[in-house]
Amino acid sequence: MEFSAKTRTEQILIVMYILAWVAFIGYNIQAGVFLITYGVGLVNPGAATDLYQGLNLYELMQYNFWHYTLSVSFLAAIPMMKAYVSFLAIKALSVVNLVNPFTTAVAERLEKISYVMLGTWVVAMLSNAHTSWLLKKTGELQGDWISGDSIFAAGIVFIMAQVFKRGVEIQSENDLTV
């Protein structure tokens, strides 16, 4: 991506590019913390008392190791999927050309982002269903409720991808008529 900002739109795209990198790094760190703490917890079960930001899954680990593993897997999968969305956004922003913005590459990346966001929502809902089941089974809240707001964002990005696809079609039709 070229960093010679001349217009406000170019400046916004540069800021979004930088923020996408920050999100990518942050989500990877968050997923890494879950996975490393899980690994440490295998050797030292006391590590499950402070998995991440005070999340205590020690009782769940004592109740059933496989449910503990599934809960940690969900907790790590969400930031991993968000990191992938950030990576796709970085890739999309790196190929945006404001002179000719409607390209197949951007449209395909936007569509892929919407699918990954939909998948993130599915994983979040599965995690919530598992947490709810554990709550009924044990009488204690074992884990953390995960927000499922990515379904709305996935829909918006999917619509944008369709608009970009149509823009590519119109742009190629105009190129043929010139």
C-alpha positions in Angstrom: 0.0 0.0 0.0 1.3 3.4 -0.9 1.6 5.8 2.0 1.6 9.2 0.1 -1.7 10.4 1.4 -3.2 13.2 -0.6 -7.0 12.9 -0.1 -9.0 12.4 3.0 -10.1 9.0 1.6 -6.5 7.9 1.2 -5.7 9.0 4.7 -8.6 7.0 6.1 -7.5 3.9 4.2 -4.0 4.3 5.6 -5.4 4.6 9.2 -7.7 1.6 8.5 -4.7 -0.4 7.2 -2.7 0.4 10.4 -5.7 -0.5 12.6 -6.1 -3.8 10.8 -2.5 -4.6 11.6 -3.0 -3.7 15.2 -6.1 -5.8 15.4 -4.3 -8.7 13.7 -1.4 -8.6 16.2 -3.8 -8.2 19.2 -6.0 -11.1 18.2 -3.0 -13.3 17.6 -1.6 -12.4 21.0 -5.0 -13.1 22.7 -5.3 -16.5 21.0 -1.7 -17.3 21.9 -2.3 -16.5 25.5 -5.2 -19.0 25.6 -3.2 -21.7 24.0 0.0 -21.1 26.1 -2.0 -21.0 29.3 -3.8 -24.2 28.3 -0.4 -25.8 27.7 0.9 -24.6 31.0 -2.3 -25.9 32.6 -1.6 -29.4 31.4 1.6 -29.4 33.5 0.4 -27.1 36.3 -3.4 -27.3 36.7 -3.4 -24.2 38.9 -2.8 -22.1 35.8 -6.5 -22.7 34.9 -7.4 -20.4 37.8 -6.3 -17.3 35.7 -6.6 -18.4 32.1 -7.0 -14.9 30.6 -8.0 -11.6 32.3 -9.2 -13.4 35.4 -11.1 -16.1 33.7 -11.1 -19.1 36.1 -11.7 -22.5 34.5 -10.1 -24.5 37.2 -13.4 -26.0 38.5 -14.3 -27.0 34.9 -10.9 -28.7 34.5 -11.5 -30.6 37.7 -15.1 -31.5 36.6 -14.2 -32.8 33.1 -10.9 -32.3 31.2 -12.6 -32.7 27.8 -15.2 -30.0 28.5 -12.3 -27.8 29.7 -10.4 -28.4 26.5 -13.5 -27.7 24.4 -14.1 -24.4 26.2 -10.5 -23.3 25.8 -10.7 -24.3 22.1 -13.7 -22.1 21.6 -12.0 -19.3 23.5 -8.9 -19.5 21.3 -10.8 -20.1 18.0 -12.7 -16.8 18.2 -9.6 -14.5 18.3 -7.9 -16.7 15.7 -10.8 -16.2 13.3 -10.9 -12.5 14.1 -7.2 -12.3 13.4 -7.8 -14.0 10.0 -10.5 -11.4 9.2 -8.0 -8.7 10.1 -5.4 -10.4 7.8 -8.0 -10.5 5.0 -8.7 -6.8 5.6 -5.0 -6.0 5.4 -4.8 -7.9 2.1 -7.9 -6.1 0.8 -6.6 -2.6 1.8 -3.2 -3.3 0.3 -4.7 -3.8 -3.2 -7.3 -1.0 -3.1 -6.7 1.5 -6.0 -8.9 4.6 -5.7 -8.6 5.3 -9.4 -10.1 1.9 -10.2 -11.6 0.7 -6.9 -13.9 -2.1 -8.1 -11.6 -5.1 -8.6 -12.3 -8.8 -8.5 -9.5 -9.2 -5.8 -11.2 -6.7 -3.4 -14.7 -8.2 -4.0 -13.4 -11.7 -3.4 -11.6 -10.7 -0.2 -14.7 -8.9 1.1 -16.8 -12.0 0.4 -14.3 -14.2 2.1 -14.3 -11.8 5.1 -18.1 -12.1 5.3 -17.9 -15.9 5.3 -15.2 -16.0 8.0 -17.2 -13.6 10.1 -20.3 -15.8 9.7 -18.1 -18.8 10.8 -17.0 -16.7 13.8 -20.6 -16.2 14.8 -21.3 -19.9 14.4 -18.3 -20.8 16.7 -19.4 -18.1 19.2 -23.0 -19.6 19.3 -21.6 -23.1 19.7 -19.4 -21.8 22.6 -22.5 -20.2 24.2 -24.5 -23.4 23.8 -21.7 -25.4 25.4 -21.4 -22.9 28.2 -25.2 -23.0 28.7 -25.2 -26.8 28.8 -22.4 -26.7 31.3 -24.4 -24.3 33.4 -27.4 -26.6 33.5 -25.2 -29.7 34.1 -23.0 -28.3 36.9 -25.1 -25.4 38.3 -22.1 -23.1 37.9 -21.1 -20.8 35.1 -18.0 -22.5 33.7 -16.5 -20.2 31.1 -17.5 -16.9 29.5 -20.4 -15.8 27.3 -19.1 -14.8 23.9 -20.8 -12.0 21.9 -22.5 -13.1 18.7 -22.7 -9.7 17.1 -20.5 -10.7 14.1 -23.6 -12.0 12.3 -24.7 -8.4 11.6 -21.3 -7.3 10.5 -20.9 -10.4 8.3 -24.2 -9.5 6.5 -23.0 -5.9 6.0 -19.7 -7.0 4.6 -21.4 -9.6 2.3 -23.7 -6.9 0.9 -20.6 -4.7 0.3 -18.9 -7.6 -1.5 -22.0 -8.0 -3.8 -21.9 -4.2 -4.5 -18.2 -4.5 -5.4 -18.9 -7.5 -7.6 -21.6 -5.5 -9.4 -19.1 -2.6 -9.6 -16.6 -4.8 -11.3 -19.2 -5.9 -13.8 -20.2 -2.3 -14.6 -16.6 -1.2 -14.8 -15.7 -4.1 -17.2 -18.8 -3.3 -19.4 -17.7 0.4 -19.5 -14.2 -0.7 -20.5 -15.6 -2.8 -23.4 -17.7 0.1 -24.7 -14.8 2.6 -24.8 
